Amino acid sequence: MASQNASIAAARAAIPQSLVRGNQQDGELRVFFSTVTNPASGGVAVGEYISWGHLPLGARVVGGFLTCSAGASSSTLNLGDAVTPARYLAASAVNAAANVAINPPATFASGAAGFEVSVVAPGLATDHSEIRSVCAGANLGANQTLTLYLLYVCNN
């Protein structure tokens, strides 16, 4: 049976040695914490989105959760960006008070090694850095509060 080097070990063993990105080894674990309260009237409707903020170039999301107070029946939110709306979380119910786990490491098993923010172009359709949630099922509840906690690795 042959031994094999994974990506970081292979980079070190290469001649010449390859550098390993900061979001793979020795990166800094950072926290993204953003809260929104839907107004009593004229709030987020089906097909509209919440912009949570932006991740820096090279960031790799490693986990987190979305908390919500009780909302409207059938409301769901996903979590992603302008390119892939459900990159980090598929549509999940936010109609009752809950903590919804964001577990991108589940995608690591497919060999994807997690998604790295490679385009920071606010307002453009190619922007990977803006974190968004698209509302589906039903409009968000009046005065519903949602908080996003994301953990990501970056070294910038």
N, C-alpha and C positions, 0 to 999 in steps of 0.2 A: 504494500500500500504506500503510495507516495505522499509525502508531506506537501503542504501548500501554504503559501503566504496570502493573507487577506490584504486589502488595499493599503493599509497603513504600513504593515510589515513589508509589503512588496515595494513601497516607495522608499523605504530605508535601505532595502537590499539592492535596489537598482544602482547601476553604475552608468552615469553619475546619479547620485541620490536625487530623488524627486522631493519637492516640498509638499507638505500636507497642509491643506487649507485649515484655517482656524475654526471652521465649523465642523471639522472632523476630529481634531485633537487639539487640546490646549486652548480651546475657545472659551469665551466667557458666557455663562448662563445668565440670561437677562429676563426681565419680567415686563410684559405688556399688559397694562391694566386700564380698561376703558369702560365707562358706564354711560347708559342712555336711559332717559325716562320718556316714554311715549306720551305726547300731550293728550289731554282729555278729548280734544277734537282735532281733526286734520292731521292725525299721526300717520305712521307707516302703514300703507295699504298693500294688498297683494300685488306682487310684481315690482314693488319699490324696494330699496335696499337701505341698510344702515352702513355708513362708513365708520369703521372703528378707529382708523388711523393707518399709519404706514410703518412697515418694517424696514430696517436698513438693508442695503445691498449686501448679499452674502448670508443673510439670516436663514437659519434652518429651524423650523418649528418642531419642538420635541414633545409637546403635550400642553395640557391646560384644561379649562372647563368654562362653560357658559352658564351663568346662573340667571334665573328669571323668577320674578314674582308671578302670581296668578294672572293669566291673560284671557284672551278670547278663545272660545272653543274652536278647535281645528287649526289654530295658528302653528306654523312651523317656520324655522329659520335654518339655513345652512351656514357654512363658513368657508370662505375662499377668497378669491380675488376677481378682477375683471376678466381674466383669461379663463379661469376654471372656478366657477362659483361654489362648488362643493369640494375644493381641494383639501380642506382640513376636516370638514364635517358634512355629512349628508344631511338632508332635510330632517330635522328633529323637532318633536313637539315642544312648544313653549307655552302651552295653554294652562299649565298648572305650575305652581312653585316647584322648582327643580334645579338640580345641578347636572348639566349634560357634559359628559366627558369628551374631550377632544384628544383623540389618540392617534396622531399620524404615525407613530411607530408601527402600527398595524400594517402600514404600507411598506415598511422596511423589509418584511419577509418576502416581498415580491422581487427584491433586488433593487428597488428604486432608491434605496439609501436615503429617503427623505427628500423633500423638495427644497431647493436653495433659491432664494430670491435673486434673480439674475437681471431683472429690468425694473428700474425705478423711474417711471415717467408719469407722475401724477396727472390724472385726467385723460390719459390715453388708453385705448382698448388693450394695449400690450403690457400694461402695468401689472407686475406681479407683486408689488410691495403694498398696495392698498388692501387692507383686510376689510372684507364686506360680508354682510349677511343679507340674503334675499328673502323677503317675506312670501309665504305661500299658504294656501289653505283658507286663511281668513285674515283680515286686518289684525294688527297687534292690538292688544287691549288698552283701553283708556287708562292712563297713569301707570302702565306696566313698566317696571324697571328691569333692565337687563345689564349684566356686567360680564365682560369678557376678560378672563385671565389666561394669557398665553405665556408659555415658557419657550424661549428660543435661544439658540447658540449662535454667537457671532463674535468676530474679532476684528473690529474696525477702529 
